[in-house]
Amino acid sequence: MLVHWHRSDLRATDNLGLAKATDEDDVLPVFVFDDEVLAHGSPSRVAFMLDALAALREWYRDHDGDLCLLRGDPSAVLPDLCAEHDATGVFWNHGYSGLAQERDEAVKAALSDAGYGHAAFHDALHHEPGSITTNDGEHYSVYTYFWKKWRDREKEPPYDAPESGDLVADAGEYEEVPTSGDLGFDETDADVEPGGHEAARDRLDAFCESPIYEYADRRDDPTEVTTSLLSTHLNWGTVGVREVYAATEGAMADAPDDEARESVEEFQSQLAWREFYTHVLYFNPEVVTENFDDYQEGIDWREDDDELQAWRDGETGFPIVDAGMRQLREEAWMHNRVRMLVASFLTKDLMLDWRHGYDHFRALLADHDTANDNGGWQWAASTGTDAQPYFRIFNPWSQQERYDPDAEYVKRYVPELRDVDPERIHEWHELDDDERADLAPEYPAPICDHGDRREEALAMFKRARGEE
C-alpha cells in the first residue's frame, strides 16, 4: 500500500501524484493539518480549504475509500501513518514556495530515515521549474519570452481519477471535517465560494461555453463575470491545470472565428503568467519579503498609518479603489483589473511599501497564491520581474472612467454613492467639500491629490535609481 499526501491538490481527478500512486498499489489518501502552514493561513482561505476537503472526502467515500485527516508535523505524522498501515511509502505533489520546499525536504529525510520510500511530482504546473530557460540555462525574468516557449510546448492530457478498488479507507483523527474554530480560526465574514472539484468544473464549463470567447475584449470590465473565476480553485488544486487547459483547447476547437480563437489564447496566456511567477518564486524564494529588482539607493517608502488604514478600509475617497477594497473584504476576492489599480494606488499614490498590500491581500484573499500575488504586487510596485516601469503610474480617475463608466462597479460596493450621478462620481476629486457633502455626506473626500503624488512618486523612484 502507498500513501498519497494531499496538500494544495484537493481533488481526485487529474491529480498526477495520486494517479502515479494508484498505478503502483492501493492508496490511502491523507491530508495533514500542519500548524506551521496554518500559521500563515486566514479565515477565508481556511473556510475554502475545509469546504474543499469535505467535498474531496465525500468523493472518496462514494468510491469506497476515505480521506484520512490528521494534525501535526508531516515529518512525524507520515512515517507513523506508514508504520500503522504497513505502507511502503508516500507520494505527493510539489510545492514551490520556500516554506513548501523546506517542508518537503524534512518529510523526505524523515521517511528515508524510517525506511519508507517517497516520490514527488510536478502537478500544479504544465512545465516544471528549470524546464523553460534562456539560452544560458537561467529562468526567465521577462514574461514574453517565457510565454512563447510555454505556448509551444506540448501539454499532457488530464489524468483519470482512481477506481474504487484502488482506495483504502481510514478516516484518521477526524470522523468529521473540523471547523475553522477547531483549527484556531475565526469564521470568515466574507462570502467565500464553494470548494471542491464539482464546483470548479461547473465554473470551468460555464466559462468555456461562452465568456472565454470575449475574454480578450472584456476581461478588464469589473462589472460583469467576464473572467473564469477559477483562481481560488487553481490555488487550492480543486481543478487540475491539465483539465483546465484541455477545456480551453476544446473551446479553441469550437471557436466560431479567429477573434474568438485569439481570445482563448489570451486566457491561456494568463495560465502561463501563473507558471511564470511560480518559476520565479521557486528559484528566488526570498522575493516573498525582498524586492526582486534592487534599486541603487533603495526606495524611501513613506510611512503613514492613517493612509494605510484608509486604503485597507476602502475609505480613501477614490471610489474605484474603495470599491475594490470593499469587494475584497466582502467576497475574499477582487477583480484583476481592480487589483492592479488598488496596488498602484498604494505604492504610487500613497507611496507605501508593497509589502503592506501583499500582507493585507494574503490575510483576506481566498485565492491567495504566494507566487502570483507576490509577482503582481512587485509588478505594480516596479520592483519585480518584468515589472511595470516606475514612470507608468495608473491614474485612478481615468481608469475608473474607462473601466467603470456608469459607476456600476463602484455603486455595487460603495453604497454611499449609489444615488450619485456617475459623472459626479468621476468628478469627485474636482468637487468642493460642500458639493460632496450634498451628494454623499457619508463618503470621504480624496485623501490625497493624484497629480501631486504622481510627481512625488517619480522623484522617489529617481532617487532610488541614483538619478537625483
N, C-alpha and C positions, 0 to 999 in steps of 0.2 A: 504493500500500500504506500501511496505518496500523499503528502500534504500540499495543498495549494493555498498559499498565504495571500489573501486579498488585501489590497491597500487602496489605491486610487483606481481600481478596476472593478467597480461594483456591478458586475454583470457576468452572465454565463455565456452569452452569445458573443462571438468574435473576441474571445479572450485568449491570446496566444499562449500565455503560461499555463492556463487551465487546459487548453487543447493539447499541449505537449505532454502534460502530466497524464491526462486520460489516455493518450496514445500508449503510455508505458504500463499503467497499472490502475487499479481502483484508486479513487481520490477522495480524501476528506478535505473539504473547503473550510478555511478558518479566517476569521478576522480578529485582530488583536487591538483592543483599545490601549494604545501606548500613551502613557501620561506625558512623556517628553514631547510627543507630537500634539497631544491635546492642549498643551500649554500655549501653543501657537494658534489654537482654534478660536472660534467666535460663535455666538448663539445661532446666527443664521446658517453658517456652514455646518455646524453640528446638527441643526434641525434637518437640513437636506441630507446629510450623511445618514442619519438614523432612518429617515424615510426610505432612502435607497437600500439600506441594509434590510429593512423589513420586507421590501419588495424582492430582494435577492433571496432572502431566507424562504419566502413563500414559494419562489420558483424552485428552489432546491427541494423543498418538502413536497411540492407537486410532482417531483421527479424521483421520489423515493430516496432522497438524500436529506441533508440539513446543512445549515451554516453554523459552524462551531464558533461561538462568541466567547472570547477570553479577554482578560485585562492584565496588563503588566508589561514588563520589558520583553520584547520579542526574542532577544538573545537568550533569555532564560525560559520563556514560555514555550517556544517552538521545540527545543530539544526535549523538554519534558513531555510535550504532546507526542512527539515521535516515539519516545520510550513507552508511553501509555498505550499506544496503538500498534506498536511494533512496526512503525513506518520506516522506510528506507531513506527518506529524505524529504526535502521541501523545495517546491518550485514557487517562483513569484515573478512579477513583472517589475522592471527597473523603475526607480525614482531618480530624478535628475538634480534636485537641489542639493546643497551641501549637507543639510541635515539628513536627507534620504540616503545619500551616498555613504555617510558615516554609519548610519543605522544598518545599511546592507552589509558593510564590511564587518560590523560587530556580529551580526547574525551568521554570516559565513564562517567567521572564526569559531563561534560557539558550536555550530553544527559540526564543523570539522573536528573540533576537539572532542566532541561526544561520539564521533564515528558515523555521522549521518551525511548523506550527500546533499547537494544543493545545486540549483540551476536558476538563472535569472534571464529574462527575455525583454527585448525592446518592443513593448506592446503599445505604448502611448504615442509612438511616432512611426511614420512610414519609413523614415531613413534615420538610423541611429547616429548619435554624435560621432563625428570623425569620418562619416561616410560621404559627406559633401564638403569638399575643401577647395582651397585655392590651389594653384599650380605648385605652391611651396608647401602644401600639406597643412596649411593653417585653416582654422574655422573662419567662415566669412563674417565680416563685420559690416558688409553692405548687402542689404536685402536683395536688391535687383539681381545680382549675380547668383545668389543662393536660389532665388525663385526660378531662374532659368534652368538650373540643374535639377531642382526639386520637381519641376513640372515635367521634365523629360524622362525622369527615372520611372521605371516600371513599379507599379504598386501591387502588393499582394492582395488577393481576394479575401473576404471575411472568412473567419474560422467558424465551424459549426459548434453549437452548444453540446455539452456532454449528453450521452444517453443515460437513461435511468439506471441501467445496470452498471454504470461506471462510478457510481457515487456511494460514499459511506456516510451514514447518518450518526451525528453526535451533536447535541445542542450546546455542549460545553457549559460554561459558567452561567449563562443566561438563557433560561427557557423562553423568556420574552425579551424582545429588543429593549434595552434600557432607555430611560427617558433622558432628556437633557439634564434634568436635575440630578439624576443618578451619576452623571459624569461631571457634575460640578458646574454646570452652566445654567444661566437663566433662560427661560423660554424667550424666543425671539419675538420682538414686536412687529417684525416685517412679515409681509405676506409672501412666504417662500414657496416657490412652485413645487409640485410633487416630484419625488425622485423615482428612480427605477428605470429599467430598460424599456418597459412598455410606454411610459410617459415620454422617454427620449425618442423612441421610434415614432410615436404619434407626431411629435414636433418635426422630426426629420421628414416624414411622409408629407405632412401639410406644407412644409417649406418647398420641397421638391416638386410638388404638384403644380405650383403656380408662382409664388413670390420669388423664387430663385431666378426666374426669367426677367424680373425687373430689378434685381438686386443692385446692379451696377448704377442704375439711374436713381434708385430710391433708398439706398441703404443709409444715406445721411439724413433722412427725414425721421425725426423722433416722434412724430405724431401718429404714425401707423406701424403695424407689425410688418416691417419690410426686411427684417433680419431673421436669421434662423432661430434665435433664442436657444441655441444649443450650448452656449458657453459653460453653463453650470454642469450640464451632462458630460461634456468633454473633459472638464476639470476633474470630476469625480469618476469618470470612466463608466458611466451608466450606458454609454454607447461607445462602440469601438471606432477608431479612426478609419479602419478599412471599410467598415459598414457605411460610414458617412461618405467616404469617397466613392464607393460603389454606387450609392444612391445618387450622387451628383453626376456620375458617369451615365447612369440611366436617364437622368434629366437631360444631359447633353445629347444623348441619342434621340430623345423625344422632342428636342427644342424645335420650335416652328421656323426659326430663321437665324441668320448669322448674328443678329443683335442679341437674341436670346442665348445663343451659344457663348458669346463674349461675356454675357452676364454670369453664366455658370462658371466660366473660367475665372472671373473676378472673385467669386465666392471661394473657389479653390485656392486662389492666391492668399486669401485670409487664413485658410488652413495652413498654408506654408509659412505665414507670419508666425503662427504659434510654434511651429517647429524651429524656425529661425531663432526665436528668442530662447527656446529650450536648449538649443545647441550653445548659444552664448552663455547661458547660465551654467551649463554643465562644465564648460571649460574655464569659466570665470565666476565661481560661486561667491566671491567677495562682492559682486555687484549688488547684492541684496542691501548692503549698507554703505557701499562706496560708489563714487562716480565711475562709470566705465571710462569716460574721457576726462582725464585730469587737465585742469587749466593751469597755466604757468604760475599764476599768483593765487590761485584758489578763489572760489566765489564767496563774496561777502554777503551772504543771505541776510535779509532783515530779520529781526525778531519782534513780533507784535502779537501777543497772546489774544488781544481783543479781536484783531482782524482774523486771526486763525479760527477763533471760535465762531465768529460771524460766518465764515466760509463753511465750517462744519455744520452749523445750524441752518444754513440756507437763508441767511439774513444779511446779505451783502448789499441789497439794493440793486443788484444786477439780475433781472428777472430770470433769464435762461440759466444762469449759474445757480440761482437759488432753486429753480425747478429741478435741476439735475441732482442737487444735494438732497432735496426732499424725496425725490424718487428713490435715491439710494437708501434712505432711511426707511421708506415705506415698503419697498419691494425687494431690498437686498440685491438690487440690480440697477444698472443705468445704461441708457443707450450709448453706443460707442462714440458717436459724434459729440455728444454732450460730455462724455468722459474726457475727450480731448480739450473741450472748452473749459471745463472746471479745472483741469490740470494746468492749462496755460494760464488761467486766471490766478491760480495760487502761486505759480512760480514766476510769472512775468508781471502781472498787475500788483499782486501783493508782495512779490519778490521774497517769498518764504520757501524754505528748503523743501525739495520734492519729497524728502523722507516723511514729513508730516502728512502729506497726501497719501503716500503709499501705506503708511500705518493706518490711516483712517479707512481707506478702502479695504485693507486686509481685515479690519475689525467688522465691517458691515457687508461686504460683498459675499453672496453665496457662491459666486463663481470665481472667487479669488484664486489665482494661479500665480505662483511666485515668479515664474519666468515671464509670463505675458504681462502681468501687472507691473513688474519692475521695468520691463522693456518699455511699456507705454509711458510710465512716469518719467523715465530718463529721456525718452524721446521728447516729451513735452518740455522738459527742463533744459534741453540742449546739452545734456551731459552723457547721453547714451550712445550706443552703437547705431549708426545710420540715423542720427537724431535730427529733429527739426533745427535748422540753423538758428543761432541765438537771435538774429536780427529779424526773423519771421515771427511776429507776435500776433496772435489772434486778437482781433477787435471784437469784444463780446457783443457790442451793439450791432455791428454789421452782420456778424454771424447769426445773431438772433433773428434779425430781419430776413436774412437769406433762408435760414433753415426752419423758421417758425413764423412765417409772415403773418398768419392770422392769430398768432399768440395762443394757438390751441394747446400746445405742449405746456407753455407757461401757465395757462389758466387751469390746466388739469392738476398741477401740483402746488400752485400758489393761489389759494382761494381768495386772498386779499385783493387780487387783481381780476377776478372773474367778471366783474361788472364794468371794467375799464375798456375803452375802445383800444384795439390793437395798435393803432397809430400812436396813441398816447403812451402805451407801454414801451414802444420802440423809442419814444422821445423822453423816457423817464429821467434820463440824466440831464436833459435840457430844461426841464421844468423847474420852477422855483418852489420853495417849501410850501407856500400857500396852495399852489396848484396841486401838488402831490397830496397835501392834506385833504383837499376837496375830493380828489379822485379815489384815494385809497389810504385813509388815515392810519391804518394798522401796518402798512408796508413801509419799510425804511427808505431813506434817501441813499444813493450810492455811497459806499464807504470810502471811495477814492475816485480820482479823475483818471480815466484810462489814458488819455493823451499824456498827462504829466508822468504817470507811472511808466508808460512805454519808454519815454526818454530816460528816466532813471534806470530802467532795466537795461537799456542799451549801454548806458555808461557803466553799470555794474559789470556787465559781461566784458566790455572792453578793458576795464581794469583787470579783470581776471585773466585776460589774454595778454596782459602786459602792454596794451596799446595806449594807455593813458598814464 
